[in-house]
């Protein structure tokens, strides 16, 4: 029995050892989930408990990774396992062309009156952390097509939405004249 814990039985000494919990494999009803959610709403961990956790973790650092370990981690995200892998093409092929410069993007924002063309928010109203400028979106999703009629100003919130259901967005923005 660990020091300082009265009545605590660990491992095989615990009568519940090896037994599954009474609710194992069961899913709570919607009503039960709502009650649990309501009971936890507004809970803030007491400062005393936060201080204890903080004190216990103070000064603890992860040991430095060995060269061998770093190599193993690197090898696990190469080639097809890399999150930037696209149909066998390299990162250079997936990068933006040289013409994709701040001047071009600024001219598109100016053309669109510094307003998101989807929701209408003005660039001065943006509050997404460090992002204080509108994104410039390729309507046809071809980053090498820098024709101004293929580019549109969007706030970050609307731009994120265009990552899903691309066919819809191509039709949606394709019907608008951007000159």
N, C-alpha and C positions, 0 to 999 in steps of 0.2 A: 504494500500500500504506500503511495507517495506521501511524503511528509506534508503535514499541514492540511490534508484533506480527509476529514472524518467520514467514515462510512463509504468511502469510494473504493470500489473493487474493479481492478483493471484486468484485461485479458480473460483468461479462462476462469478466473475467480468470480467474474461478473455473471450473475444468473442469466443475463440476456445475451451472453456470448454465443455467437453463431446463429441466433434467431433473427428473423427479418422483422422490421417494424410492423406494427399492426396495420398501417396504411400503405404498405409496400404494394406497388402496382395499381393503386387506386387513384383516381383523379377527382379532385374536389369539384363540387357542383358550382355553377356560376354564382349562386347565392352565397356559398361558402367563400368563394374567391373574393366577392365584393365585401363581405364582412371582414375578412383578413386585411384586405386593402384599406378599408376604412379604419380598422384598429391601428394600423401602422402609420397612417397619415399624420404628419406633423411631428413624428418622433425625432428627437434630436438626442444623440448620445450624450450622456452627462459629462461635464468637463472633467470630473475626477477620473472617469473611465478613459477618456481621451488622453489625459496626462499619463496614466499608467501604461497605456499602449506606447505612447511616445517615448517614455523612459526605457521601456523594454527594448525598443528598436534603436535607441541612440547608440551611435558608434559602430553599429553592425554594417558591414559592407560585404558585398559579394566578392568571393575570391577572384583574382584576375584570371581570365581565360588563357589557357596554354595555346601555343602556336598551333599545335595539332587540333585542338578543339575549334579554334577560329577557322582553320582550313576546312574542317568537317562541316561547320555551319555554312561556310561559303559555298561548298559543293552541293549542299541541299537546295540551293536556290539558283542553280545555273540551268541554262537551256530551257527545256519545256517546263521545268518547275519554277522558273522565274515569273514573277507577277507581271513583268513587262513583255512576256513572250506573246507574239501575235503571228500565228500561222507560219512560224519558222523564219520570220523576217527579223532583222537585227534592229537595235535601237536607232541606228543612224537612218534606216529607211523609215522609221516611225516618227522621226523628229520633224519639227517644223522647217519649212524652207527659209532661205536667207531673207526673202522679202517680208517675212513676218516680223516686222519691227514695231517699236512703240509709235512711230509716226503714222503708220498705217492704221493701227488700232485707235489712236487718238482721233484720226480723221473720221473714222466710222462712228465713234462716240459723238463727235461734233455734228456729223451729218444727222444723227438720230436725236439731236438736241439734248444729249447727256441724259436720256430717258430710256428705261427698260422698255423694249418694244412689245413685251408680253403683259406685264402688270402695270406699267406706267410710272413706276417709282423713279424719282430723279436721283442722279448720282450723289447729290449733296445729302440725301436722306439715308444713304447706306450706313448700316451699322453692323457689319459682319466682321468683328474683330479688327484685323489689320487691313482688310479689303475695303478700300475707299473708292475704287473705280469700278465701272461696269465691265463685265466680261464681253469679249467679242466672239460670237459664235459663228461657225461655218454651217450654213443652212444645209448643204449637201454632205456634210461630215467629211469632206475631202480637204484635209489641212493644206494640200498643195494648191488648191483653187483659191487664189487670193483676189479674185474679181470682187470689187466692192459690192456688186449686186448679190453676191453669195455670203456676205458678212452682215451681221446684225448685232446690236447692243442688247445685252441681257444682264439683269442683276444676277448675283450668284445663286439665289434661291431658284429662279426660273431656269438658269443655265443647268443646274443639277437635274432638274426635271427632264431636260432634253436628252439625258443619257439613257432613258428608257423609252421604248416604243418609238424608235427612230423614224419608222415609216410615217407615223402620224405627224411628227414634227416637221418632216420634209414637206409634206403636203400643206401643213398649217402655215409655215413660213414661206413656202414656195409661191403661194398665192398673193403675197404682199410685194409691192414694188419697193425696192430699196435703192434709191438713186439720189 
